[in-house]
Amino acid sequence: MGMTTTKKIMLGVGVAGGALLAAWLLTGDRKTKTKEFVAKKAEVLKRSLKKQPKVYDDSEVHYV
């Protein structure tokens, strides 16, 4: 199964739009603001991906 022409065009438009947005964000004053924003979001993501220590919850009552 191949991609239809419409899907190829839409993919191309999406890629081109992303490239234009990246170019716009990385020019002039926006460059430093964009870098700070990306760095802050990367730090948040890195913290959230760190393994959380597993806590054993033994609050249930066990009868023998």
C-alpha positions in Angstrom: 0.0 0.0 0.0 1.4 3.4 -1.0 0.6 6.8 0.1 -2.0 8.7 -1.9 -1.0 12.0 -3.5 -3.2 13.9 -1.0 -1.4 12.4 2.0 2.0 13.2 0.4 1.0 16.8 -0.1 -0.4 17.1 3.4 2.8 15.6 4.9 4.9 18.0 2.8 2.8 21.0 3.9 3.2 19.9 7.5 6.9 19.5 7.3 7.3 22.8 5.5 5.1 24.6 8.1 7.2 23.1 10.9 10.4 24.3 9.2 9.0 27.8 8.7 7.9 27.9 12.4 11.3 26.8 13.6 13.0 29.4 11.4 10.8 32.1 12.7 11.2 31.1 16.3 15.0 31.1 15.9 15.4 34.6 14.5 16.0 37.9 16.3 14.7 38.3 19.9 12.7 35.1 19.7 15.9 33.0 19.5 16.9 33.5 23.2 13.3 33.3 24.4 12.8 30.1 22.4 16.0 28.5 23.7 15.0 29.3 27.3 11.5 27.9 26.8 12.8 24.7 25.2 15.5 24.3 28.0 12.9 24.8 30.7 10.5 22.2 29.1 13.3 19.7 28.6 14.2 20.0 32.3 10.6 19.4 33.3 10.4 16.4 31.0 13.7 15.0 32.3 12.5 15.3 35.9 9.3 13.6 35.0 11.0 10.7 33.2 13.4 10.0 36.1 12.5 6.7 37.8 10.5 7.4 40.9 11.4 5.1 43.8 8.9 2.4 44.3 7.0 2.7 47.5 5.7 -0.5 49.0 2.3 0.2 50.5 1.6 -2.4 53.2 -1.6 -0.7 54.5 -3.8 -3.7 53.8 -4.5 -6.1 56.6 -3.3 -9.6 56.0 -4.8 -12.5 57.9 -2.8 -15.7 58.5 
